[in-house]
Amino acid sequence: LVLALPLTLPLSVLTFPAHVAAVPAGAWAGMLYVALMSQYVGFFFWNAGLVLGGISRVSQVQLLQTFVTVGLAWPVNGEVPDLETLLFAAAVVGIVALGRGAKVRTVAVAGP
Protein backbone atom coordinates (compact mmCIF):
# COMPACT_ATOMS: atom_id res chain seq x y z
CA LEU A 1 0.00 0.00 0.00
CA VAL A 2 2.79 2.41 0.80
CA LEU A 3 4.48 1.76 -2.54
CA ALA A 4 1.22 2.41 -4.40
CA LEU A 5 0.54 5.69 -2.57
CA PRO A 6 2.37 7.95 -5.09
CA LEU A 7 0.03 6.64 -7.78
CA THR A 8 -3.21 6.31 -5.84
CA LEU A 9 -3.10 9.63 -3.99
CA PRO A 10 -3.11 11.88 -7.12
CA LEU A 11 -5.75 9.67 -8.74
CA SER A 12 -7.90 9.92 -5.62
CA VAL A 13 -7.63 13.70 -5.62
CA LEU A 14 -8.53 13.86 -9.32
CA THR A 15 -11.56 11.59 -8.97
CA PHE A 16 -12.85 12.97 -5.65
CA PRO A 17 -16.38 14.33 -6.11
CA ALA A 18 -16.71 18.11 -6.30
CA HIS A 19 -19.63 18.05 -3.90
CA VAL A 20 -19.27 15.48 -1.14
CA ALA A 21 -22.94 15.96 -0.27
CA ALA A 22 -23.83 14.61 -3.72
CA VAL A 23 -22.56 11.17 -2.73
CA PRO A 24 -25.52 9.13 -1.42
CA ALA A 25 -25.52 8.10 2.24
CA GLY A 26 -25.75 4.46 1.15
CA ALA A 27 -22.43 4.79 -0.67
CA TRP A 28 -20.75 6.20 2.45
CA ALA A 29 -22.32 3.45 4.58
CA GLY A 30 -21.09 0.81 2.14
CA MET A 31 -17.58 2.26 2.19
CA LEU A 32 -17.59 2.33 6.00
CA TYR A 33 -18.84 -1.25 6.16
CA VAL A 34 -16.15 -2.52 3.78
CA ALA A 35 -13.46 -0.57 5.63
CA LEU A 36 -14.43 -1.77 9.09
CA MET A 37 -15.75 -5.28 8.57
CA SER A 38 -13.53 -6.76 5.89
CA GLN A 39 -10.34 -4.94 6.78
CA TYR A 40 -10.43 -4.95 10.57
CA VAL A 41 -12.95 -7.48 11.87
CA GLY A 42 -12.16 -10.00 9.13
CA PHE A 43 -8.47 -9.63 9.90
CA PHE A 44 -8.94 -11.07 13.39
CA PHE A 45 -11.04 -14.01 12.19
CA TRP A 46 -8.57 -14.78 9.38
CA ASN A 47 -5.57 -14.74 11.71
CA ALA A 48 -7.41 -16.88 14.26
CA GLY A 49 -8.15 -19.37 11.49
CA LEU A 50 -4.49 -19.40 10.45
CA VAL A 51 -3.45 -20.13 14.03
CA LEU A 52 -6.00 -22.92 14.47
CA GLY A 53 -5.44 -24.66 11.13
CA GLY A 54 -1.82 -23.87 10.38
CA ILE A 55 -0.61 -21.24 7.94
CA SER A 56 0.46 -23.57 5.14
CA ARG A 57 -2.84 -25.45 5.07
CA VAL A 58 -5.33 -22.65 5.66
CA SER A 59 -3.69 -20.16 3.32
CA GLN A 60 -4.55 -22.45 0.39
CA VAL A 61 -8.23 -21.80 1.09
CA GLN A 62 -7.69 -18.12 0.29
CA LEU A 63 -7.06 -19.11 -3.34
CA LEU A 64 -10.69 -20.20 -3.52
CA GLN A 65 -12.08 -16.92 -2.15
CA THR A 66 -12.43 -15.29 -5.57
CA PHE A 67 -14.36 -18.20 -6.98
CA VAL A 68 -16.69 -18.41 -4.00
CA THR A 69 -17.43 -14.74 -4.63
CA VAL A 70 -18.08 -15.42 -8.32
CA GLY A 71 -20.31 -18.36 -7.38
CA LEU A 72 -22.34 -16.28 -4.95
CA ALA A 73 -22.66 -13.39 -7.41
CA TRP A 74 -24.76 -15.60 -9.66
CA PRO A 75 -27.74 -16.25 -7.33
CA VAL A 76 -27.41 -12.99 -5.39
CA ASN A 77 -26.79 -10.46 -8.19
CA GLY A 78 -27.75 -12.43 -11.29
CA GLU A 79 -24.19 -12.22 -12.71
CA VAL A 80 -23.69 -15.33 -14.84
CA PRO A 81 -20.01 -16.39 -14.99
CA ASP A 82 -18.56 -17.01 -18.45
CA LEU A 83 -16.85 -20.21 -19.58
CA GLU A 84 -13.33 -18.84 -19.06
CA THR A 85 -14.09 -18.00 -15.42
CA LEU A 86 -15.51 -21.47 -14.80
CA LEU A 87 -12.48 -23.17 -16.40
CA PHE A 88 -10.01 -21.15 -14.32
CA ALA A 89 -12.05 -21.80 -11.20
CA ALA A 90 -11.93 -25.54 -11.88
CA ALA A 91 -8.17 -25.39 -12.47
CA VAL A 92 -7.52 -23.49 -9.23
CA VAL A 93 -9.80 -25.78 -7.22
CA GLY A 94 -7.93 -28.80 -8.60
CA ILE A 95 -4.52 -27.34 -7.80
CA VAL A 96 -5.62 -26.39 -4.28
CA ALA A 97 -6.97 -29.91 -3.75
CA LEU A 98 -3.65 -31.39 -4.89
CA GLY A 99 -1.72 -28.98 -2.66
CA ARG A 100 -3.82 -29.76 0.40
CA GLY A 101 -3.25 -33.47 -0.06
CA ALA A 102 0.50 -33.20 -0.63
CA LYS A 103 2.88 -34.39 2.05
CA VAL A 104 4.97 -31.71 3.66
CA ARG A 105 8.55 -32.74 4.32
CA THR A 106 10.85 -30.92 6.65
CA VAL A 107 14.58 -30.99 6.16
CA ALA A 108 16.96 -30.61 9.06
CA VAL A 109 19.57 -27.95 8.48
CA ALA A 110 23.06 -28.77 9.69
CA GLY A 111 24.50 -26.38 12.24
CA PRO A 112 27.70 -24.34 11.72
C-alpha positions, 0 to 999 in steps of 0.5 A: 500500500505504501508503494502504491501511494504515489500513484493512488493519492493523485488519482484519488484527488482527481476523482474525488467528487466536487460536492461530497454531499452529492454522494448518497448516504448508502455509498458512504455506509457501504464504504464504511462497512467494507473498511471496518468489517472486511479490513479490521474485523475479518483480519482477526477471524482470518488470523485466528483461522491461520493459528488454528489450522496452520498457515500452510494449510489454511492459506490455500483456502484463500485461493478459492475466495475469488471463486466463492465470490463469483459463485455467490454473485450468480444467485445474489446479483444475477451475474452469470459467470462465463466459460473462461471463469468457470475453467479457471475456477476448476483449475484453481480448485484442482490445484488447491486440492492437490496442494492440500493433499500433498505431504509436507517434508521438513529438512533438518539444516546442519548447524555451523 
